[in-house]
Amino acid sequence: MKGMPFCSNCQSPIPPDEVRELSLKTVCEDCYIDAVMTPQKRKSHYRNDAEFMQRLKDAYPVKHQQFH
């Protein structure tokens, strides 16, 4: 663990292959994904839950798994 960087967000040690840079901070891969995937507008910005959910679905489309 000597010389291993620590995440600026969760303070956990980061393996060398999971080091990410975000806003000039060193973060782990999990914190990086959480920061990047978070919607930019708060839920309270939308008039109702249906509009929020529709915008969320549009922003992060899900492909259904196809079986052979």
PDB file of N, CA, C and O in Angstrom:
ATOM      1  N   MET A   1       0.816  -1.193   0.000  1.00  0.00           N
ATOM      2  CA  MET A   1       0.000   0.000   0.000  1.00  0.00           C
ATOM      3  C   MET A   1       0.858   1.256   0.000  1.00  0.00           C
ATOM      4  O   MET A   1       0.352   2.362  -0.186  1.00  0.00           O
ATOM      5  N   LYS A   2       2.158   1.081   0.209  1.00  0.00           N
ATOM      6  CA  LYS A   2       3.032   2.237   0.234  1.00  0.00           C
ATOM      7  C   LYS A   2       3.112   2.854  -1.156  1.00  0.00           C
ATOM      8  O   LYS A   2       3.394   2.165  -2.136  1.00  0.00           O
ATOM      9  N   GLY A   3       2.864   4.157  -1.232  1.00  0.00           N
ATOM     10  CA  GLY A   3       2.915   4.857  -2.494  1.00  0.00           C
ATOM     11  C   GLY A   3       1.618   4.785  -3.292  1.00  0.00           C
ATOM     12  O   GLY A   3       1.527   5.344  -4.385  1.00  0.00           O
ATOM     13  N   MET A   4       0.618   4.101  -2.752  1.00  0.00           N
ATOM     14  CA  MET A   4      -0.658   3.995  -3.451  1.00  0.00           C
ATOM     15  C   MET A   4      -1.464   5.270  -3.212  1.00  0.00           C
ATOM     16  O   MET A   4      -1.584   5.719  -2.072  1.00  0.00           O
ATOM     17  N   PRO A   5      -2.022   5.861  -4.281  1.00  0.00           N
ATOM     18  CA  PRO A   5      -2.804   7.093  -4.101  1.00  0.00           C
ATOM     19  C   PRO A   5      -4.129   6.824  -3.383  1.00  0.00           C
ATOM     20  O   PRO A   5      -4.642   5.705  -3.393  1.00  0.00           O
ATOM     21  N   PHE A   6      -4.663   7.867  -2.768  1.00  0.00           N
ATOM     22  CA  PHE A   6      -5.946   7.772  -2.082  1.00  0.00           C
ATOM     23  C   PHE A   6      -6.968   8.631  -2.814  1.00  0.00           C
ATOM     24  O   PHE A   6      -6.628   9.672  -3.376  1.00  0.00           O
ATOM     25  N   CYS A   7      -8.218   8.191  -2.804  1.00  0.00           N
ATOM     26  CA  CYS A   7      -9.309   8.909  -3.454  1.00  0.00           C
ATOM     27  C   CYS A   7      -9.604  10.196  -2.681  1.00  0.00           C
ATOM     28  O   CYS A   7      -9.700  10.180  -1.454  1.00  0.00           O
ATOM     29  N   SER A   8      -9.743  11.290  -3.393  1.00  0.00           N
ATOM     30  CA  SER A   8     -10.065  12.573  -2.768  1.00  0.00           C
ATOM     31  C   SER A   8     -11.488  12.597  -2.228  1.00  0.00           C
ATOM     32  O   SER A   8     -11.808  13.397  -1.349  1.00  0.00           O
ATOM     33  N   ASN A   9     -12.340  11.725  -2.750  1.00  0.00           N
ATOM     34  CA  ASN A   9     -13.744  11.711  -2.359  1.00  0.00           C
ATOM     35  C   ASN A   9     -14.010  10.754  -1.197  1.00  0.00           C
ATOM     36  O   ASN A   9     -14.515  11.180  -0.159  1.00  0.00           O
ATOM     37  N   CYS A  10     -13.679   9.470  -1.350  1.00  0.00           N
ATOM     38  CA  CYS A  10     -14.011   8.463  -0.328  1.00  0.00           C
ATOM     39  C   CYS A  10     -12.819   8.093   0.555  1.00  0.00           C
ATOM     40  O   CYS A  10     -12.978   7.327   1.506  1.00  0.00           O
ATOM     41  N   GLN A  11     -11.650   8.612   0.265  1.00  0.00           N
ATOM     42  CA  GLN A  11     -10.438   8.412   1.055  1.00  0.00           C
ATOM     43  C   GLN A  11      -9.924   6.972   1.067  1.00  0.00           C
ATOM     44  O   GLN A  11      -9.131   6.620   1.940  1.00  0.00           O
ATOM     45  N   SER A  12     -10.352   6.131   0.124  1.00  0.00           N
ATOM     46  CA  SER A  12      -9.868   4.758   0.059  1.00  0.00           C
ATOM     47  C   SER A  12      -8.643   4.685  -0.858  1.00  0.00           C
ATOM     48  O   SER A  12      -8.491   5.507  -1.761  1.00  0.00           O
ATOM     49  N   PRO A  13      -7.767   3.693  -0.620  1.00  0.00           N
ATOM     50  CA  PRO A  13      -6.607   3.532  -1.510  1.00  0.00           C
ATOM     51  C   PRO A  13      -7.063   3.105  -2.903  1.00  0.00           C
ATOM     52  O   PRO A  13      -8.016   2.339  -3.046  1.00  0.00           O
ATOM     53  N   ILE A  14      -6.373   3.607  -3.926  1.00  0.00           N
ATOM     54  CA  ILE A  14      -6.763   3.326  -5.306  1.00  0.00           C
ATOM     55  C   ILE A  14      -5.689   2.465  -5.969  1.00  0.00           C
ATOM     56  O   ILE A  14      -4.517   2.840  -5.994  1.00  0.00           O
ATOM     57  N   PRO A  15      -6.094   1.301  -6.510  1.00  0.00           N
ATOM     58  CA  PRO A  15      -5.130   0.514  -7.288  1.00  0.00           C
ATOM     59  C   PRO A  15      -4.686   1.316  -8.518  1.00  0.00           C
ATOM     60  O   PRO A  15      -5.461   2.116  -9.040  1.00  0.00           O
ATOM     61  N   PRO A  16      -3.464   1.114  -8.981  1.00  0.00           N
ATOM     62  CA  PRO A  16      -2.936   1.911 -10.102  1.00  0.00           C
ATOM     63  C   PRO A  16      -3.794   1.886 -11.363  1.00  0.00           C
ATOM     64  O   PRO A  16      -3.819   2.872 -12.101  1.00  0.00           O
ATOM     65  N   ASP A  17      -4.496   0.790 -11.630  1.00  0.00           N
ATOM     66  CA  ASP A  17      -5.294   0.707 -12.853  1.00  0.00           C
ATOM     67  C   ASP A  17      -6.677   1.358 -12.716  1.00  0.00           C
ATOM     68  O   ASP A  17      -7.426   1.400 -13.692  1.00  0.00           O
ATOM     69  N   GLU A  18      -7.033   1.865 -11.530  1.00  0.00           N
ATOM     70  CA  GLU A  18      -8.341   2.488 -11.318  1.00  0.00           C
ATOM     71  C   GLU A  18      -8.259   3.982 -10.992  1.00  0.00           C
ATOM     72  O   GLU A  18      -9.255   4.575 -10.579  1.00  0.00           O
ATOM     73  N   VAL A  19      -7.104   4.585 -11.168  1.00  0.00           N
ATOM     74  CA  VAL A  19      -6.920   6.014 -10.873  1.00  0.00           C
ATOM     75  C   VAL A  19      -7.570   6.849 -11.979  1.00  0.00           C
ATOM     76  O   VAL A  19      -7.318   6.620 -13.162  1.00  0.00           O
ATOM     77  N   ARG A  20      -8.398   7.809 -11.595  1.00  0.00           N
ATOM     78  CA  ARG A  20      -9.064   8.706 -12.533  1.00  0.00           C
ATOM     79  C   ARG A  20      -8.873  10.149 -12.069  1.00  0.00           C
ATOM     80  O   ARG A  20      -8.728  10.406 -10.874  1.00  0.00           O
ATOM     81  N   GLU A  21      -8.874  11.079 -13.007  1.00  0.00           N
ATOM     82  CA  GLU A  21      -8.768  12.497 -12.702  1.00  0.00           C
ATOM     83  C   GLU A  21     -10.119  13.156 -12.955  1.00  0.00           C
ATOM     84  O   GLU A  21     -10.714  12.968 -14.015  1.00  0.00           O
ATOM     85  N   LEU A  22     -10.602  13.925 -11.985  1.00  0.00           N
ATOM     86  CA  LEU A  22     -11.880  14.613 -12.111  1.00  0.00           C
ATOM     87  C   LEU A  22     -11.759  15.965 -11.437  1.00  0.00           C
ATOM     88  O   LEU A  22     -11.565  16.040 -10.223  1.00  0.00           O
ATOM     89  N   SER A  23     -11.872  17.032 -12.210  1.00  0.00           N
ATOM     90  CA  SER A  23     -11.767  18.401 -11.690  1.00  0.00           C
ATOM     91  C   SER A  23     -10.481  18.592 -10.880  1.00  0.00           C
ATOM     92  O   SER A  23     -10.499  19.127  -9.772  1.00  0.00           O
ATOM     93  N   LEU A  24      -9.385  18.146 -11.453  1.00  0.00           N
ATOM     94  CA  LEU A  24      -8.050  18.261 -10.854  1.00  0.00           C
ATOM     95  C   LEU A  24      -7.905  17.485  -9.542  1.00  0.00           C
ATOM     96  O   LEU A  24      -6.997  17.769  -8.762  1.00  0.00           O
ATOM     97  N   LYS A  25      -8.775  16.522  -9.289  1.00  0.00           N
ATOM     98  CA  LYS A  25      -8.686  15.669  -8.105  1.00  0.00           C
ATOM     99  C   LYS A  25      -8.450  14.235  -8.549  1.00  0.00           C
ATOM    100  O   LYS A  25      -8.907  13.824  -9.615  1.00  0.00           O
ATOM    101  N   THR A  26      -7.740  13.483  -7.733  1.00  0.00           N
ATOM    102  CA  THR A  26      -7.532  12.075  -7.988  1.00  0.00           C
ATOM    103  C   THR A  26      -8.641  11.303  -7.294  1.00  0.00           C
ATOM    104  O   THR A  26      -8.797  11.382  -6.076  1.00  0.00           O
ATOM    105  N   VAL A  27      -9.412  10.554  -8.079  1.00  0.00           N
ATOM    106  CA  VAL A  27     -10.534   9.798  -7.523  1.00  0.00           C
ATOM    107  C   VAL A  27     -10.466   8.349  -8.001  1.00  0.00           C
ATOM    108  O   VAL A  27      -9.820   8.036  -9.001  1.00  0.00           O
ATOM    109  N   CYS A  28     -11.151   7.474  -7.260  1.00  0.00           N
ATOM    110  CA  CYS A  28     -11.216   6.076  -7.664  1.00  0.00           C
ATOM    111  C   CYS A  28     -12.246   5.919  -8.782  1.00  0.00           C
ATOM    112  O   CYS A  28     -13.021   6.835  -9.056  1.00  0.00           O
ATOM    113  N   GLU A  29     -12.244   4.766  -9.413  1.00  0.00           N
ATOM    114  CA  GLU A  29     -13.143   4.527 -10.535  1.00  0.00           C
ATOM    115  C   GLU A  29     -14.611   4.622 -10.119  1.00  0.00           C
ATOM    116  O   GLU A  29     -15.425   5.157 -10.872  1.00  0.00           O
ATOM    117  N   ASP A  30     -14.966   4.113  -8.931  1.00  0.00           N
ATOM    118  CA  ASP A  30     -16.357   4.158  -8.459  1.00  0.00           C
ATOM    119  C   ASP A  30     -16.835   5.598  -8.263  1.00  0.00           C
ATOM    120  O   ASP A  30     -17.931   5.949  -8.699  1.00  0.00           O
ATOM    121  N   CYS A  31     -16.032   6.426  -7.617  1.00  0.00           N
ATOM    122  CA  CYS A  31     -16.411   7.828  -7.401  1.00  0.00           C
ATOM    123  C   CYS A  31     -16.475   8.582  -8.722  1.00  0.00           C
ATOM    124  O   CYS A  31     -17.321   9.459  -8.896  1.00  0.00           O
ATOM    125  N   TYR A  32     -15.588   8.248  -9.652  1.00  0.00           N
ATOM    126  CA  TYR A  32     -15.600   8.879 -10.971  1.00  0.00           C
ATOM    127  C   TYR A  32     -16.905   8.573 -11.699  1.00  0.00           C
ATOM    128  O   TYR A  32     -17.538   9.472 -12.253  1.00  0.00           O
ATOM    129  N   ILE A  33     -17.303   7.303 -11.696  1.00  0.00           N
ATOM    130  CA  ILE A  33     -18.545   6.904 -12.364  1.00  0.00           C
ATOM    131  C   ILE A  33     -19.742   7.576 -11.698  1.00  0.00           C
ATOM    132  O   ILE A  33     -20.643   8.055 -12.388  1.00  0.00           O
ATOM    133  N   ASP A  34     -19.763   7.618 -10.362  1.00  0.00           N
ATOM    134  CA  ASP A  34     -20.860   8.280  -9.660  1.00  0.00           C
ATOM    135  C   ASP A  34     -20.960   9.752 -10.055  1.00  0.00           C
ATOM    136  O   ASP A  34     -22.060  10.264 -10.265  1.00  0.00           O
ATOM    137  N   ALA A  35     -19.831  10.427 -10.154  1.00  0.00           N
ATOM    138  CA  ALA A  35     -19.828  11.857 -10.489  1.00  0.00           C
ATOM    139  C   ALA A  35     -20.255  12.094 -11.937  1.00  0.00           C
ATOM    140  O   ALA A  35     -20.987  13.043 -12.217  1.00  0.00           O
ATOM    141  N   VAL A  36     -19.811  11.254 -12.845  1.00  0.00           N
ATOM    142  CA  VAL A  36     -20.113  11.434 -14.263  1.00  0.00           C
ATOM    143  C   VAL A  36     -21.557  11.062 -14.577  1.00  0.00           C
ATOM    144  O   VAL A  36     -22.182  11.706 -15.420  1.00  0.00           O
ATOM    145  N   MET A  37     -22.097  10.051 -13.928  1.00  0.00           N
ATOM    146  CA  MET A  37     -23.441   9.562 -14.236  1.00  0.00           C
ATOM    147  C   MET A  37     -24.553  10.293 -13.487  1.00  0.00           C
ATOM    148  O   MET A  37     -25.728  10.042 -13.753  1.00  0.00           O
ATOM    149  N   THR A  38     -24.223  11.175 -12.575  1.00  0.00           N
ATOM    150  CA  THR A  38     -25.238  11.914 -11.836  1.00  0.00           C
ATOM    151  C   THR A  38     -25.898  12.943 -12.747  1.00  0.00           C
ATOM    152  O   THR A  38     -25.205  13.708 -13.417  1.00  0.00           O
ATOM    153  N   PRO A  39     -27.244  12.971 -12.781  1.00  0.00           N
ATOM    154  CA  PRO A  39     -27.914  13.984 -13.607  1.00  0.00           C
ATOM    155  C   PRO A  39     -27.489  15.392 -13.200  1.00  0.00           C
ATOM    156  O   PRO A  39     -27.281  15.671 -12.020  1.00  0.00           O
ATOM    157  N   GLN A  40     -27.365  16.273 -14.186  1.00  0.00           N
ATOM    158  CA  GLN A  40     -26.882  17.626 -13.921  1.00  0.00           C
ATOM    159  C   GLN A  40     -27.918  18.502 -13.221  1.00  0.00           C
ATOM    160  O   GLN A  40     -27.559  19.448 -12.521  1.00  0.00           O
ATOM    161  N   LYS A  41     -29.191  18.194 -13.405  1.00  0.00           N
ATOM    162  CA  LYS A  41     -30.240  18.979 -12.753  1.00  0.00           C
ATOM    163  C   LYS A  41     -30.857  18.164 -11.633  1.00  0.00           C
ATOM    164  O   LYS A  41     -31.054  16.956 -11.764  1.00  0.00           O
ATOM    165  N   ARG A  42     -31.164  18.835 -10.525  1.00  0.00           N
ATOM    166  CA  ARG A  42     -31.800  18.154  -9.403  1.00  0.00           C
ATOM    167  C   ARG A  42     -33.215  17.751  -9.767  1.00  0.00           C
ATOM    168  O   ARG A  42     -33.832  18.347 -10.650  1.00  0.00           O
ATOM    169  N   LYS A  43     -33.727  16.740  -9.087  1.00  0.00           N
ATOM    170  CA  LYS A  43     -35.083  16.280  -9.318  1.00  0.00           C
ATOM    171  C   LYS A  43     -36.090  17.403  -9.051  1.00  0.00           C
ATOM    172  O   LYS A  43     -37.108  17.494  -9.738  1.00  0.00           O
ATOM    173  N   SER A  44     -35.818  18.250  -8.067  1.00  0.00           N
ATOM    174  CA  SER A  44     -36.738  19.329  -7.721  1.00  0.00           C
ATOM    175  C   SER A  44     -36.848  20.377  -8.833  1.00  0.00           C
ATOM    176  O   SER A  44     -37.759  21.205  -8.810  1.00  0.00           O
ATOM    177  N   HIS A  45     -35.928  20.349  -9.805  1.00  0.00           N
ATOM    178  CA  HIS A  45     -35.976  21.285 -10.930  1.00  0.00           C
ATOM    179  C   HIS A  45     -37.189  21.013 -11.825  1.00  0.00           C
ATOM    180  O   HIS A  45     -37.723  21.933 -12.444  1.00  0.00           O
ATOM    181  N   TYR A  46     -37.619  19.754 -11.891  1.00  0.00           N
ATOM    182  CA  TYR A  46     -38.713  19.372 -12.769  1.00  0.00           C
ATOM    183  C   TYR A  46     -40.059  19.564 -12.084  1.00  0.00           C
ATOM    184  O   TYR A  46     -40.163  19.511 -10.859  1.00  0.00           O
ATOM    185  N   ARG A  47     -41.089  19.788 -12.901  1.00  0.00           N
ATOM    186  CA  ARG A  47     -42.424  20.051 -12.364  1.00  0.00           C
ATOM    187  C   ARG A  47     -43.038  18.849 -11.669  1.00  0.00           C
ATOM    188  O   ARG A  47     -43.751  18.999 -10.677  1.00  0.00           O
ATOM    189  N   ASN A  48     -42.764  17.661 -12.183  1.00  0.00           N
ATOM    190  CA  ASN A  48     -43.344  16.464 -11.574  1.00  0.00           C
ATOM    191  C   ASN A  48     -42.413  15.270 -11.774  1.00  0.00           C
ATOM    192  O   ASN A  48     -41.437  15.344 -12.520  1.00  0.00           O
ATOM    193  N   ASP A  49     -42.733  14.171 -11.095  1.00  0.00           N
ATOM    194  CA  ASP A  49     -41.888  12.979 -11.173  1.00  0.00           C
ATOM    195  C   ASP A  49     -41.874  12.365 -12.567  1.00  0.00           C
ATOM    196  O   ASP A  49     -40.851  11.832 -12.997  1.00  0.00           O
ATOM    197  N   ALA A  50     -43.000  12.433 -13.278  1.00  0.00           N
ATOM    198  CA  ALA A  50     -43.074  11.833 -14.608  1.00  0.00           C
ATOM    199  C   ALA A  50     -42.098  12.518 -15.569  1.00  0.00           C
ATOM    200  O   ALA A  50     -41.434  11.849 -16.361  1.00  0.00           O
ATOM    201  N   GLU A  51     -42.012  13.838 -15.502  1.00  0.00           N
ATOM    202  CA  GLU A  51     -41.082  14.569 -16.369  1.00  0.00           C
ATOM    203  C   GLU A  51     -39.641  14.215 -16.016  1.00  0.00           C
ATOM    204  O   GLU A  51     -38.808  14.034 -16.904  1.00  0.00           O
ATOM    205  N   PHE A  52     -39.351  14.116 -14.733  1.00  0.00           N
ATOM    206  CA  PHE A  52     -38.004  13.755 -14.285  1.00  0.00           C
ATOM    207  C   PHE A  52     -37.627  12.365 -14.801  1.00  0.00           C
ATOM    208  O   PHE A  52     -36.533  12.174 -15.333  1.00  0.00           O
ATOM    209  N   MET A  53     -38.536  11.392 -14.645  1.00  0.00           N
ATOM    210  CA  MET A  53     -38.240  10.029 -15.071  1.00  0.00           C
ATOM    211  C   MET A  53     -38.066   9.946 -16.592  1.00  0.00           C
ATOM    212  O   MET A  53     -37.221   9.193 -17.075  1.00  0.00           O
ATOM    213  N   GLN A  54     -38.850  10.703 -17.338  1.00  0.00           N
ATOM    214  CA  GLN A  54     -38.719  10.693 -18.792  1.00  0.00           C
ATOM    215  C   GLN A  54     -37.374  11.273 -19.218  1.00  0.00           C
ATOM    216  O   GLN A  54     -36.721  10.727 -20.107  1.00  0.00           O
ATOM    217  N   ARG A  55     -36.958  12.358 -18.602  1.00  0.00           N
ATOM    218  CA  ARG A  55     -35.648  12.953 -18.920  1.00  0.00           C
ATOM    219  C   ARG A  55     -34.518  11.999 -18.546  1.00  0.00           C
ATOM    220  O   ARG A  55     -33.516  11.905 -19.256  1.00  0.00           O
ATOM    221  N   LEU A  56     -34.683  11.291 -17.427  1.00  0.00           N
ATOM    222  CA  LEU A  56     -33.670  10.332 -16.996  1.00  0.00           C
ATOM    223  C   LEU A  56     -33.565   9.188 -17.996  1.00  0.00           C
ATOM    224  O   LEU A  56     -32.459   8.770 -18.338  1.00  0.00           O
ATOM    225  N   LYS A  57     -34.692   8.679 -18.466  1.00  0.00           N
ATOM    226  CA  LYS A  57     -34.694   7.602 -19.461  1.00  0.00           C
ATOM    227  C   LYS A  57     -34.067   8.079 -20.769  1.00  0.00           C
ATOM    228  O   LYS A  57     -33.331   7.328 -21.409  1.00  0.00           O
ATOM    229  N   ASP A  58     -34.352   9.323 -21.173  1.00  0.00           N
ATOM    230  CA  ASP A  58     -33.780   9.865 -22.400  1.00  0.00           C
ATOM    231  C   ASP A  58     -32.266  10.038 -22.287  1.00  0.00           C
ATOM    232  O   ASP A  58     -31.537   9.848 -23.261  1.00  0.00           O
ATOM    233  N   ALA A  59     -31.803  10.397 -21.097  1.00  0.00           N
ATOM    234  CA  ALA A  59     -30.375  10.641 -20.891  1.00  0.00           C
ATOM    235  C   ALA A  59     -29.579   9.341 -20.817  1.00  0.00           C
ATOM    236  O   ALA A  59     -28.428   9.296 -21.250  1.00  0.00           O
ATOM    237  N   TYR A  60     -30.174   8.295 -20.280  1.00  0.00           N
ATOM    238  CA  TYR A  60     -29.473   7.024 -20.086  1.00  0.00           C
ATOM    239  C   TYR A  60     -30.308   5.889 -20.667  1.00  0.00           C
ATOM    240  O   TYR A  60     -30.956   5.157 -19.919  1.00  0.00           O
ATOM    241  N   PRO A  61     -30.304   5.734 -21.979  1.00  0.00           N
ATOM    242  CA  PRO A  61     -31.114   4.680 -22.585  1.00  0.00           C
ATOM    243  C   PRO A  61     -30.600   3.294 -22.201  1.00  0.00           C
ATOM    244  O   PRO A  61     -29.398   3.078 -22.050  1.00  0.00           O
ATOM    245  N   VAL A  62     -31.514   2.386 -22.053  1.00  0.00           N
ATOM    246  CA  VAL A  62     -31.172   1.017 -21.690  1.00  0.00           C
ATOM    247  C   VAL A  62     -31.517   0.116 -22.875  1.00  0.00           C
ATOM    248  O   VAL A  62     -32.630   0.152 -23.399  1.00  0.00           O
ATOM    249  N   LYS A  63     -30.553  -0.681 -23.279  1.00  0.00           N
ATOM    250  CA  LYS A  63     -30.814  -1.624 -24.362  1.00  0.00           C
ATOM    251  C   LYS A  63     -31.249  -2.942 -23.749  1.00  0.00           C
ATOM    252  O   LYS A  63     -30.587  -3.469 -22.855  1.00  0.00           O
ATOM    253  N   HIS A  64     -32.356  -3.468 -24.229  1.00  0.00           N
ATOM    254  CA  HIS A  64     -32.839  -4.737 -23.732  1.00  0.00           C
ATOM    255  C   HIS A  64     -31.969  -5.861 -24.242  1.00  0.00           C
ATOM    256  O   HIS A  64     -31.511  -5.826 -25.384  1.00  0.00           O
ATOM    257  N   GLN A  65     -31.736  -6.861 -23.407  1.00  0.00           N
ATOM    258  CA  GLN A  65     -30.902  -7.983 -23.780  1.00  0.00           C
ATOM    259  C   GLN A  65     -31.671  -8.864 -24.762  1.00  0.00           C
ATOM    260  O   GLN A  65     -32.840  -9.182 -24.546  1.00  0.00           O
ATOM    261  N   GLN A  66     -31.006  -9.244 -25.827  1.00  0.00           N
ATOM    262  CA  GLN A  66     -31.629 -10.097 -26.818  1.00  0.00           C
ATOM    263  C   GLN A  66     -31.075 -11.502 -26.685  1.00  0.00           C
ATOM    264  O   GLN A  66     -29.863 -11.705 -26.609  1.00  0.00           O
ATOM    265  N   PHE A  67     -31.979 -12.465 -26.659  1.00  0.00           N
ATOM    266  CA  PHE A  67     -31.566 -13.872 -26.547  1.00  0.00           C
ATOM    267  C   PHE A  67     -31.613 -14.528 -27.913  1.00  0.00           C
ATOM    268  O   PHE A  67     -32.442 -14.177 -28.753  1.00  0.00           O
ATOM    269  N   HIS A  68     -30.749 -15.451 -28.124  1.00  0.00           N
ATOM    270  CA  HIS A  68     -30.689 -16.155 -29.418  1.00  0.00           C
ATOM    271  C   HIS A  68     -31.598 -17.337 -29.426  1.00  0.00           C
ATOM    272  O   HIS A  68     -31.679 -18.047 -30.429  1.00  0.00           O
TER     273      HIS A  68
END
